[in-house]
Amino acid sequence: MAREEAESSTPPKRKDGERGAILNSSALSAPLQTREKDPPPYGAQHPQNALWEGGNEALPPQWQEHGVLGDRIAHEDTILSMTSWFRPLPGVRLDELGQLLVPGCEWHISPLGRSYFVNHNTKTTSWRKPALERPPGSLTPECIIEGHSKNIRSLACLSTSCDIISASEDCSIRRWKRDGESIGGPWDNAGEAVRAMVVSPDQAMFVCGSMDGKLRLWDIAEGSMVGDPWEGHADAAVWSLDWSPNGQVIASGSEDSIIRRWNPNIGRQIAPEIKTSHGRVHAVKYSSQGDKFTSGGEDKMICVWSKDGKLLMNIEGHEETVTFLCWSKDDTHIFSSSFDNTIRKWSIDGEELFVFRGHTRAIRSFCLTPDESHLVSASMDCSVRIWDLKTNQPVGDPLLHANELVAVVMFSDGKHIASAGFDAKIYVWSLDAALKQTRADDAKLKERVIRDARIPNKTGSPKYGSDFFGTDPNLAPRRAAPLPASLSSTFRWFSNLFSSVRVSTSSTIRTVDVALAYDEDVVLVPITPRTPAKSASSKYSSSTQASQLQAAPETTQGANGARTEEVSREVRCCGLFFSCRRDPSQS
């Protein structure tokens, strides 16, 4: 949770670097005495003229301004790390729709520039940012690690010891055991907030990038900085880092759209800078073989570069800023996340293979399990989600934090996850427990479906029961209909349960087996069609969207030996095909 500070009854003194000056007028100071402990009362309206010199031309205390992309300017509250794209005004709602996650809550600014929150559900105000309530029965973390005082921007896990390294905007890096015990004291990053961090392939060193544009190399065993800071990005904050698999090169991306490559042994650049169109470079990532690397940023583009810095390909598809990138172990796929709330899977030639949807806000980080069976993502919607890469579907319920998430990392044992973000806490989760809970939920769902399927249908309505259509008490036993190979694993238990549907409208009308429908575009042709010609008819093509009805006369032998005309009707609707015949003499 963000650090709390009580407002004083007298205007605070301005710190170095803060813009504007607080007016010392007693007329303006007097009303503030009633707000020493509590935020403004519910329904309070503050005048638009600010209580600091320059009116709304200057920022309130505790706020800072920084450029984002082009002419876009962000204003950030340094206490709660709440960001507004617009000039903050006293008493004005600043959150965009849905940004606070809790319905009925708004973000306001007090006359002294401090954030407070209005809850219309309870008609109350609070200094604390509202958090989502954890649903009953949801998985809880095995451990919550506390120690940082500001946002945690990056996490790493040492494969040899399973220790966690965390880097924060409180200008420190810390090392922890998995149970939360601190190993040594915090490592001071020369008073600079850390934005990015990456550990060397041999797990002996790590390098961090800071708001001052400098990189600093650290010895993990010694807990000390190695040499002088690396300079090159000037004052442009370093937002992304990666270490090449051979350990010979470090790539860094900054908010000035530039990627630089460094020799970690001497701390100097080893190649010309790469000027990108990304704006702020949020992500750089080497391939597993180290012969290529990717980058992404605010231009929504993913760039693929050779190890020498030659642009090989641009990949387009995301609708907002690209925040994180990852390669599969065999380098045949690229995964990317974005502020458009999605994760996307790409082939090596840039073809979009799948879009993972489920998060409701920006996804800031993700990782793959060691066996690449699952993907784990961290989002600004305060949740960690687990995705099954065989079915490309989310697994289980989200793992919830109290605040927005920025970083997530997988332990080398493949059994635990660590996640962190704006609440300055590290949550350690059991992946086994999450998957076990999911399997238990699936078993309960299957049991419920089986139980409901056995409910006798006495109303004749088409729902549940073995008498699926409520018409034929002598319905023949079902037999499994074959599924396409691509669907067999996804719907294994479902296809066993509802493998086929046998439709019959009377004992004298021929029954038809219909295969299981999976998608609207899949056209299901009868398994035992009346004639081959009709089953191969072009009217069953997948491009047909509307239901089709066709009647065709057919001669049959009547009861008295005479040949009579029967009407055959074939119906295709909602992915199912039905066929029946009726004797006109019985109508």
C-alpha positions as CSV (number, residue, x, y, z in Angstrom):
1,M,0.0,0.0,0.0
2,A,1.2,3.5,-0.8
3,R,2.8,5.5,2.0
4,E,0.5,7.7,4.0
5,E,1.3,11.2,5.1
6,A,-1.0,13.4,7.2
7,E,-1.7,16.9,6.0
8,S,-0.5,19.5,8.4
9,S,-2.6,22.4,9.6
10,T,-0.1,24.8,8.1
11,P,1.0,24.7,4.5
12,P,4.1,22.5,4.0
13,K,7.4,23.9,3.0
14,R,8.3,23.3,-0.6
15,K,11.1,20.8,-1.2
16,D,13.9,21.2,-3.6
17,G,12.8,20.7,-7.2
18,E,9.1,21.2,-6.5
19,R,7.4,23.8,-8.6
20,G,5.4,26.8,-7.4
21,A,5.3,28.3,-3.9
22,I,2.6,27.9,-1.2
23,L,0.9,31.1,-0.3
24,N,1.1,32.1,3.4
25,S,-2.1,34.0,3.5
26,S,-3.9,33.3,6.8
27,A,-7.2,33.5,5.0
28,L,-6.2,30.6,2.9
29,S,-4.5,28.6,5.6
30,A,-7.3,28.8,8.2
31,P,-9.7,26.4,6.4
32,L,-7.0,23.7,6.2
33,Q,-6.9,23.4,10.0
34,T,-10.0,21.2,9.9
35,R,-8.2,18.7,7.6
36,E,-5.3,17.8,9.8
37,K,-6.4,14.1,10.2
38,D,-9.2,13.5,7.8
39,P,-9.7,14.0,4.1
40,P,-12.3,16.5,2.9
41,P,-15.9,15.4,3.8
42,Y,-18.0,13.6,1.3
43,G,-19.6,16.1,-1.2
44,A,-17.1,18.8,-0.5
45,Q,-16.3,21.1,-3.5
46,H,-13.1,23.0,-3.7
47,P,-12.7,26.2,-5.7
48,Q,-10.8,25.9,-8.9
49,N,-8.3,28.7,-8.0
50,A,-5.3,26.8,-6.5
51,L,-3.7,27.4,-3.1
52,W,-0.3,27.8,-4.5
53,E,1.4,30.6,-6.3
54,G,0.7,30.7,-10.0
55,G,-2.8,29.2,-9.7
56,N,-3.2,26.2,-12.0
57,E,-0.1,27.2,-14.0
58,A,2.0,25.5,-11.3
59,L,1.8,21.9,-10.0
60,P,0.6,21.2,-6.4
61,P,3.1,20.0,-3.8
62,Q,4.1,16.4,-4.1
63,W,3.5,16.3,-7.9
64,Q,6.0,16.1,-10.7
65,E,5.8,16.4,-14.4
66,H,7.4,14.3,-17.2
67,G,7.1,13.9,-20.9
68,V,5.7,10.7,-22.4
69,L,5.6,10.7,-26.1
70,G,5.7,13.8,-28.3
71,D,3.8,16.6,-26.7
72,R,2.0,14.3,-24.2
73,I,2.7,15.3,-20.6
74,A,2.0,13.2,-17.5
75,H,1.6,14.5,-13.9
76,E,2.4,12.1,-11.1
77,D,1.6,12.2,-7.4
78,T,4.8,11.1,-5.7
79,I,3.0,9.8,-2.6
80,L,0.6,7.4,-4.3
81,S,2.1,7.2,-7.7
82,M,-1.2,8.1,-9.3
83,T,-0.7,9.6,-12.8
84,S,-2.9,12.0,-14.7
85,W,-2.5,13.0,-18.3
86,F,-4.0,16.3,-17.5
87,R,-3.1,19.2,-15.2
88,P,-4.2,18.3,-11.7
89,L,-6.7,20.7,-10.1
90,P,-7.9,20.8,-6.5
91,G,-11.1,18.8,-6.0
92,V,-11.3,17.6,-9.6
93,R,-11.8,14.0,-10.5
94,L,-8.7,12.8,-12.3
95,D,-9.2,9.1,-12.8
96,E,-10.2,7.8,-16.2
97,L,-13.2,5.4,-16.4
98,G,-12.3,2.2,-14.6
99,Q,-8.9,3.2,-13.6
100,L,-9.5,2.7,-9.9
101,L,-11.0,-0.7,-10.5
102,V,-13.5,-0.4,-7.7
103,P,-16.9,0.7,-9.1
104,G,-18.3,3.9,-7.6
105,C,-15.0,5.3,-6.5
106,E,-13.3,8.4,-7.7
107,W,-9.8,10.0,-7.4
108,H,-9.7,13.6,-6.2
109,I,-7.0,16.2,-5.2
110,S,-7.2,18.0,-1.9
111,P,-6.4,21.8,-1.7
112,L,-2.8,20.9,-0.6
113,G,-2.3,18.7,-3.6
114,R,-2.7,15.4,-1.9
115,S,-4.7,12.5,-3.4
116,Y,-7.9,11.3,-1.7
117,F,-10.7,9.0,-2.8
118,V,-14.4,9.3,-2.8
119,N,-16.6,6.2,-2.4
120,H,-20.1,6.9,-3.6
121,N,-21.2,3.4,-2.5
122,T,-20.6,4.3,1.2
123,K,-20.6,8.1,0.8
124,T,-17.2,8.4,2.5
125,T,-13.8,9.7,1.7
126,S,-10.4,8.2,2.5
127,W,-6.7,8.8,2.1
128,R,-6.3,5.2,1.2
129,K,-6.7,4.0,-2.4
130,P,-9.6,1.6,-2.6
131,A,-8.7,-2.0,-3.3
132,L,-10.7,-4.9,-4.8
133,E,-12.1,-7.3,-2.3
134,R,-10.7,-10.8,-2.5
135,P,-13.5,-13.2,-3.3
136,P,-14.2,-16.0,-0.8
137,G,-12.2,-19.1,-1.6
138,S,-9.7,-17.4,-3.8
139,L,-6.1,-18.5,-3.5
140,T,-3.9,-16.6,-1.1
141,P,-0.1,-16.1,-1.4
142,E,2.2,-18.4,0.4
143,C,4.2,-15.4,1.6
144,I,4.0,-11.5,1.4
145,I,7.4,-9.8,1.6
146,E,7.6,-6.3,2.8
147,G,10.6,-3.9,3.0
148,H,10.5,-1.5,0.1
149,S,8.8,1.9,0.6
150,K,7.9,2.6,-3.0
151,N,6.9,0.9,-6.2
152,I,8.8,-2.3,-7.1
153,R,9.6,-2.1,-10.8
154,S,11.6,-5.3,-11.4
155,L,12.1,-8.8,-10.0
156,A,14.6,-11.5,-10.7
157,C,15.0,-15.1,-9.3
158,L,18.4,-16.7,-8.9
159,S,18.2,-20.3,-10.2
160,T,20.8,-21.7,-7.8
161,S,19.3,-20.5,-4.6
162,C,15.7,-19.5,-5.6
163,D,16.5,-16.1,-3.9
164,I,14.5,-13.1,-5.1
165,I,16.1,-9.8,-6.1
166,S,13.8,-6.7,-6.2
167,A,14.5,-3.2,-7.6
168,S,12.4,-0.3,-6.5
169,E,11.7,3.4,-7.0
170,D,12.8,3.9,-3.4
171,C,16.4,3.9,-4.9
172,S,17.2,0.5,-3.5
173,I,17.8,-3.1,-4.5
174,R,17.1,-5.9,-2.1
175,R,17.7,-9.7,-1.9
176,W,15.2,-12.1,-0.2
177,K,14.8,-15.7,0.6
178,R,11.6,-17.3,-0.8
179,D,10.1,-17.3,2.7
180,G,10.5,-13.5,3.0
181,E,13.7,-13.3,5.0
182,S,15.9,-10.4,4.0
183,I,19.5,-11.3,3.0
184,G,21.7,-8.4,4.1
185,G,20.5,-4.8,4.0
186,P,19.2,-2.8,1.0
187,W,21.7,-1.9,-1.7
188,D,21.6,1.9,-2.3
189,N,21.4,2.8,-6.0
190,A,23.2,6.1,-5.5
191,G,19.9,7.8,-4.6
192,E,18.3,7.0,-8.0
193,A,15.0,5.3,-8.6
194,V,15.4,2.0,-10.4
195,R,13.3,1.3,-13.5
196,A,14.8,-1.9,-14.9
197,M,17.0,-4.7,-13.8
198,V,18.4,-7.9,-15.4
199,V,20.6,-10.7,-14.0
200,S,23.6,-12.2,-15.9
201,P,23.3,-15.7,-17.4
202,D,25.8,-17.0,-14.8
203,Q,23.8,-15.5,-12.0
204,A,26.9,-13.7,-10.6
205,M,26.0,-10.1,-11.5
206,F,23.1,-7.9,-12.3
207,V,22.7,-4.5,-13.9
208,C,20.1,-1.9,-13.2
209,G,18.9,1.1,-15.1
210,S,17.8,4.3,-13.4
211,M,15.8,7.5,-13.8
212,D,19.1,9.4,-14.3
213,G,19.9,7.5,-17.5
214,K,22.8,5.6,-16.0
215,L,23.4,1.8,-15.7
216,R,25.1,0.3,-12.6
217,L,26.6,-3.1,-12.4
218,W,26.4,-5.1,-9.1
219,D,28.2,-8.1,-7.7
220,I,25.5,-10.3,-6.2
221,A,27.7,-12.3,-3.8
222,E,29.4,-9.1,-2.5
223,G,26.3,-6.9,-2.6
224,S,28.3,-4.1,-3.9
225,M,28.5,-1.9,-7.1
226,V,31.2,-2.7,-9.6
227,G,33.1,0.2,-11.0
228,D,31.5,3.5,-12.0
229,P,28.1,4.0,-13.5
230,W,27.8,3.6,-17.2
231,E,26.8,6.8,-19.0
232,G,25.4,7.2,-22.4
233,H,21.7,7.7,-22.2
234,A,22.3,11.3,-20.8
235,D,19.3,12.1,-18.6
236,A,16.8,9.8,-20.4
237,A,15.5,7.2,-17.9
238,V,16.4,3.6,-18.7
239,W,13.2,1.6,-19.0
240,S,14.3,-1.8,-20.3
241,L,17.3,-4.1,-20.1
242,D,18.4,-7.5,-21.3
243,W,21.6,-9.6,-21.1
244,S,22.6,-11.7,-24.2
245,P,22.7,-15.4,-23.6
246,N,26.4,-15.6,-24.1
247,G,26.9,-12.9,-21.4
248,Q,28.9,-10.6,-23.7
249,V,26.4,-7.9,-24.4
250,I,23.8,-5.9,-22.4
251,A,21.1,-4.0,-24.4
252,S,19.3,-1.0,-22.8
253,G,16.3,1.0,-24.0
254,S,15.4,4.4,-22.7
255,E,12.7,7.0,-22.9
256,D,14.7,8.9,-25.7
257,S,13.8,6.1,-28.2
258,I,17.4,4.8,-28.3
259,I,18.7,1.3,-27.7
260,R,22.4,1.1,-26.7
261,R,24.6,-2.0,-26.3
262,W,27.3,-2.4,-23.7
263,N,30.3,-4.6,-22.9
264,P,29.6,-5.6,-19.3
265,N,33.4,-6.3,-18.7
266,I,34.4,-2.7,-19.3
267,G,31.1,-0.8,-19.0
268,R,31.4,0.9,-22.4
269,Q,29.2,0.9,-25.5
270,I,30.4,-1.6,-28.2
271,A,28.3,-0.6,-31.1
272,P,26.5,2.5,-32.6
273,E,23.3,3.5,-30.9
274,I,20.0,2.3,-32.5
275,K,17.4,5.0,-33.0
276,T,13.9,3.6,-32.9
277,S,10.5,5.0,-33.4
278,H,9.3,3.6,-30.1
279,G,9.3,6.7,-28.1
280,R,9.9,5.2,-24.6
281,V,11.5,1.8,-25.2
282,H,9.6,-0.4,-22.8
283,A,11.0,-3.7,-23.8
284,V,14.2,-5.3,-25.3
285,K,14.7,-9.0,-25.4
286,Y,17.3,-11.3,-26.9
287,S,16.4,-14.6,-28.6
288,S,17.5,-17.8,-26.9
289,Q,20.3,-18.2,-29.4
290,G,21.3,-14.6,-29.1
291,D,21.4,-14.0,-32.9
292,K,18.5,-11.6,-32.7
293,F,16.7,-9.3,-30.3
294,T,13.4,-7.6,-30.2
295,S,12.2,-4.2,-29.0
296,G,8.9,-2.5,-28.3
297,G,7.4,0.7,-27.1
298,E,4.9,3.5,-27.4
299,D,4.6,3.3,-31.2
300,K,2.7,-0.1,-30.7
301,M,5.4,-1.7,-32.9
302,I,7.6,-4.8,-32.3
303,C,10.9,-4.5,-34.0
304,V,13.1,-7.5,-34.7
305,W,16.9,-6.7,-35.0
306,S,19.9,-8.8,-35.9
307,K,22.6,-9.0,-33.2
308,D,24.5,-6.4,-35.2
309,G,21.6,-3.9,-34.9
310,K,20.1,-4.3,-38.4
311,L,16.4,-4.0,-38.6
312,L,15.0,-7.3,-39.9
313,M,11.2,-6.8,-39.5
314,N,8.5,-4.7,-38.0
315,I,5.5,-6.6,-36.4
316,E,2.2,-4.7,-36.2
317,G,-0.9,-5.7,-34.4
318,H,-1.1,-4.2,-30.9
319,E,-3.4,-1.2,-30.4
320,E,-1.4,0.4,-27.6
321,T,2.1,0.6,-26.1
322,V,4.1,-2.7,-26.2
323,T,5.3,-3.3,-22.6
324,F,7.1,-6.6,-22.5
325,L,8.6,-9.2,-24.9
326,C,9.7,-12.9,-24.6
327,W,11.0,-15.6,-27.0
328,S,10.2,-19.3,-26.8
329,K,13.1,-21.6,-26.1
330,D,13.3,-22.8,-29.7
331,D,13.0,-19.2,-31.0
332,T,10.0,-20.1,-33.2
333,H,7.6,-17.8,-31.3
334,I,7.5,-14.3,-29.9
335,F,5.2,-13.3,-27.1
336,S,4.3,-9.6,-26.4
337,S,2.1,-7.7,-23.9
338,S,0.6,-4.3,-24.2
339,F,-1.5,-1.5,-22.7
340,D,-4.3,-2.8,-24.9
341,N,-4.9,-5.5,-22.2
342,T,-3.7,-8.4,-24.4
343,I,-0.8,-10.8,-24.8
344,R,-0.1,-11.9,-28.4
345,K,1.7,-14.8,-29.8
346,W,3.6,-14.4,-33.1
347,S,5.4,-16.7,-35.4
348,I,9.0,-15.9,-36.3
349,D,7.8,-14.4,-39.6
350,G,5.5,-11.9,-37.8
351,E,2.2,-13.7,-38.2
352,E,-0.2,-13.3,-35.3
353,L,-1.1,-16.7,-34.0
354,F,-3.2,-16.0,-31.0
355,V,-4.5,-13.1,-28.8
356,F,-4.8,-13.8,-25.1
357,R,-7.7,-11.8,-23.6
358,G,-8.8,-11.7,-20.0
359,H,-7.0,-8.9,-18.2
360,T,-9.0,-5.6,-17.9
361,R,-6.1,-3.3,-17.8
362,A,-2.5,-3.0,-19.1
363,I,-0.3,-6.0,-18.9
364,R,3.2,-4.9,-17.7
365,S,5.1,-8.2,-17.5
366,F,4.9,-11.9,-18.0
367,C,7.0,-15.1,-18.0
368,L,7.0,-18.6,-19.2
369,T,7.2,-21.7,-17.0
370,P,10.5,-23.7,-17.5
371,D,8.6,-26.4,-19.6
372,E,6.7,-23.6,-21.5
373,S,3.4,-25.3,-20.7
374,H,2.0,-22.1,-19.0
375,L,2.4,-18.4,-19.3
376,V,2.0,-16.2,-16.2
377,S,1.1,-12.5,-16.6
378,A,1.0,-9.4,-14.3
379,S,-1.4,-6.6,-15.0
380,M,-2.5,-3.2,-13.8
381,D,-5.8,-4.7,-12.9
382,C,-4.2,-6.0,-9.7
383,S,-4.1,-9.6,-10.8
384,V,-1.8,-12.4,-11.9
385,R,-3.2,-14.8,-14.5
386,I,-2.0,-18.2,-15.5
387,W,-2.5,-19.3,-19.2
388,D,-2.4,-22.8,-20.5
389,L,-0.4,-22.7,-23.7
390,K,-1.9,-25.9,-25.1
391,T,-5.5,-24.5,-25.0
392,N,-4.5,-20.8,-25.0
393,Q,-7.0,-20.3,-22.2
394,P,-6.7,-18.8,-18.7
395,V,-6.4,-21.4,-15.9
396,G,-8.3,-20.8,-12.7
397,D,-9.2,-17.6,-11.0
398,P,-6.9,-14.5,-11.0
399,L,-4.3,-14.2,-8.2
400,L,-5.1,-10.8,-6.6
401,H,-2.9,-8.1,-5.2
402,A,-4.0,-5.0,-3.4
403,N,-2.6,-2.6,-6.1
404,E,-1.5,-2.5,-9.7
405,L,1.2,-5.0,-10.7
406,V,4.4,-4.2,-12.7
407,A,6.6,-7.3,-12.4
408,V,6.3,-11.1,-12.3
409,V,8.9,-13.8,-12.3
410,M,9.0,-17.6,-12.3
411,F,11.2,-19.6,-9.9
412,S,13.6,-21.9,-11.6
413,D,11.9,-24.9,-9.9
414,G,8.8,-24.1,-11.9
415,K,6.6,-24.4,-8.8
416,H,6.4,-20.8,-7.5
417,I,5.7,-17.3,-8.8
418,A,6.7,-13.9,-7.4
419,S,4.8,-10.8,-8.3
420,A,5.1,-7.1,-7.2
421,G,4.0,-3.6,-8.1
422,F,2.6,-0.4,-6.7
423,D,2.0,-1.6,-3.2
424,A,5.8,-2.1,-2.6
425,K,5.2,-5.8,-1.6
426,I,6.3,-9.0,-3.1
427,Y,3.7,-11.9,-3.3
428,V,5.0,-15.4,-3.5
429,W,2.4,-17.8,-5.0
430,S,2.4,-21.6,-5.4
431,L,1.8,-22.5,-9.1
432,D,1.0,-26.1,-8.0
433,A,-1.7,-24.8,-5.7
434,A,-3.2,-22.6,-8.4
435,L,-3.3,-25.5,-10.9
436,K,-4.6,-27.9,-8.2
437,Q,-7.4,-25.5,-7.4
438,T,-8.2,-25.3,-11.1
439,R,-8.3,-29.1,-11.5
440,A,-10.6,-29.3,-8.4
441,D,-12.9,-26.6,-9.9
442,D,-13.0,-28.5,-13.3
443,A,-13.9,-31.7,-11.5
444,K,-16.8,-30.0,-9.7
445,L,-18.0,-28.5,-13.0
446,K,-17.9,-31.8,-14.7
447,E,-19.7,-33.5,-11.8
448,R,-22.4,-30.8,-11.9
449,V,-22.9,-31.2,-15.7
450,I,-23.2,-34.9,-15.3
451,R,-25.7,-34.5,-12.5
452,D,-27.8,-32.0,-14.4
453,A,-27.7,-34.3,-17.5
454,R,-29.4,-37.0,-15.5
455,I,-32.3,-34.9,-14.4
456,P,-35.5,-36.4,-16.1
457,N,-37.2,-34.0,-18.4
458,K,-41.0,-34.2,-17.8
459,T,-41.9,-31.0,-19.4
460,G,-41.0,-31.9,-22.9
461,S,-38.9,-28.7,-23.2
462,P,-35.5,-29.1,-25.0
463,K,-33.2,-28.9,-21.9
464,Y,-30.9,-31.3,-20.1
465,G,-31.6,-35.0,-19.5
466,S,-31.0,-37.9,-21.7
467,D,-34.2,-37.1,-23.5
468,F,-32.5,-34.1,-24.9
469,F,-35.3,-33.0,-27.2
470,G,-38.1,-34.1,-24.9
471,T,-39.8,-36.2,-27.6
472,D,-38.5,-39.8,-27.9
473,P,-38.5,-42.0,-24.7
474,N,-36.8,-44.7,-26.8
475,L,-33.8,-42.6,-27.8
476,A,-31.0,-44.8,-29.0
477,P,-27.8,-44.7,-26.9
478,R,-25.3,-42.1,-27.9
479,R,-22.0,-43.1,-29.6
480,A,-18.9,-40.9,-29.8
481,A,-18.6,-38.8,-32.9
482,P,-15.1,-38.2,-34.2
483,L,-13.6,-34.8,-33.6
484,P,-11.0,-33.0,-35.6
485,A,-7.5,-33.7,-34.3
486,S,-6.9,-30.0,-33.5
487,L,-9.9,-30.1,-31.1
488,S,-9.5,-33.5,-29.5
489,S,-7.3,-32.3,-26.6
490,T,-9.3,-29.1,-25.9
491,F,-12.6,-30.9,-25.6
492,R,-11.6,-34.3,-24.4
493,W,-13.9,-34.7,-21.4
494,F,-16.6,-32.6,-23.0
495,S,-16.7,-34.6,-26.2
496,N,-16.9,-37.8,-24.1
497,L,-19.9,-36.5,-22.3
498,F,-21.7,-35.0,-25.3
499,S,-20.1,-36.8,-28.1
500,S,-23.1,-36.8,-30.4
501,V,-26.8,-36.0,-30.6
502,R,-29.3,-38.3,-32.2
503,V,-32.4,-36.5,-33.5
504,S,-35.6,-38.2,-34.2
505,T,-39.1,-36.7,-34.6
506,S,-41.0,-40.0,-34.8
507,S,-40.4,-43.8,-34.7
508,T,-41.0,-44.0,-38.5
509,I,-38.5,-41.3,-39.4
510,R,-34.9,-42.1,-39.9
511,T,-32.5,-40.9,-37.2
512,V,-29.5,-38.8,-38.0
513,D,-26.2,-38.6,-36.1
514,V,-24.8,-35.1,-35.7
515,A,-21.2,-34.4,-34.7
516,L,-20.3,-32.0,-31.8
517,A,-20.3,-28.3,-32.8
518,Y,-17.3,-26.3,-31.7
519,D,-17.4,-23.0,-33.6
520,E,-19.9,-21.0,-35.7
521,D,-17.7,-21.4,-38.7
522,V,-17.6,-25.2,-38.5
523,V,-20.3,-26.8,-40.6
524,L,-21.5,-30.2,-39.3
525,V,-22.5,-32.6,-42.0
526,P,-24.5,-35.7,-41.0
527,I,-22.3,-38.7,-40.2
528,T,-24.8,-41.0,-41.9
529,P,-26.3,-38.8,-44.7
530,R,-29.3,-40.1,-46.6
531,T,-27.5,-39.7,-49.9
532,P,-23.9,-38.9,-50.7
533,A,-25.0,-36.2,-53.1
534,K,-26.8,-34.2,-50.4
535,S,-24.0,-34.5,-47.8
536,A,-21.5,-33.1,-50.4
537,S,-23.8,-30.2,-51.5
538,S,-22.3,-26.8,-51.6
539,K,-25.1,-25.4,-49.6
540,Y,-23.4,-26.6,-46.5
541,S,-20.3,-24.5,-47.0
542,S,-18.8,-22.6,-44.0
543,S,-19.5,-19.3,-45.6
544,T,-23.2,-19.7,-45.2
545,Q,-24.2,-17.6,-42.2
546,A,-28.0,-17.9,-42.1
547,S,-30.1,-21.0,-41.3
548,Q,-31.2,-22.8,-44.5
549,L,-34.3,-24.8,-45.1
550,Q,-34.9,-26.9,-48.3
551,A,-37.7,-29.2,-49.2
552,A,-37.5,-31.9,-51.9
553,P,-40.1,-34.4,-52.9
554,E,-39.2,-38.1,-52.8
555,T,-41.2,-41.1,-53.8
556,T,-41.7,-44.0,-51.3
557,Q,-43.8,-47.1,-51.1
558,G,-47.1,-46.5,-49.3
559,A,-48.9,-48.8,-46.9
560,N,-51.4,-50.0,-49.7
561,G,-48.6,-50.6,-52.2
562,A,-49.1,-47.3,-54.0
563,R,-46.1,-45.0,-54.5
564,T,-46.6,-41.8,-52.6
565,E,-44.7,-38.5,-52.4
566,E,-42.9,-37.8,-49.2
567,V,-41.5,-34.4,-48.3
568,S,-37.9,-34.3,-47.1
569,R,-36.8,-31.3,-45.1
570,E,-33.3,-30.4,-44.2
571,V,-32.5,-27.7,-41.7
572,R,-29.1,-26.2,-40.8
573,C,-29.0,-23.9,-37.8
574,C,-26.5,-22.9,-35.1
575,G,-23.9,-25.3,-36.5
576,L,-26.3,-28.3,-36.5
577,F,-27.8,-30.2,-39.5
578,F,-31.1,-32.0,-39.2
579,S,-33.0,-34.1,-41.8
580,C,-36.5,-35.6,-41.6
581,R,-39.2,-36.9,-43.9
582,R,-43.0,-36.6,-43.7
583,D,-45.6,-38.6,-45.6
584,P,-48.2,-36.1,-47.0
585,S,-50.9,-38.7,-46.6
586,Q,-50.5,-38.5,-42.8
587,S,-50.6,-34.7,-42.7
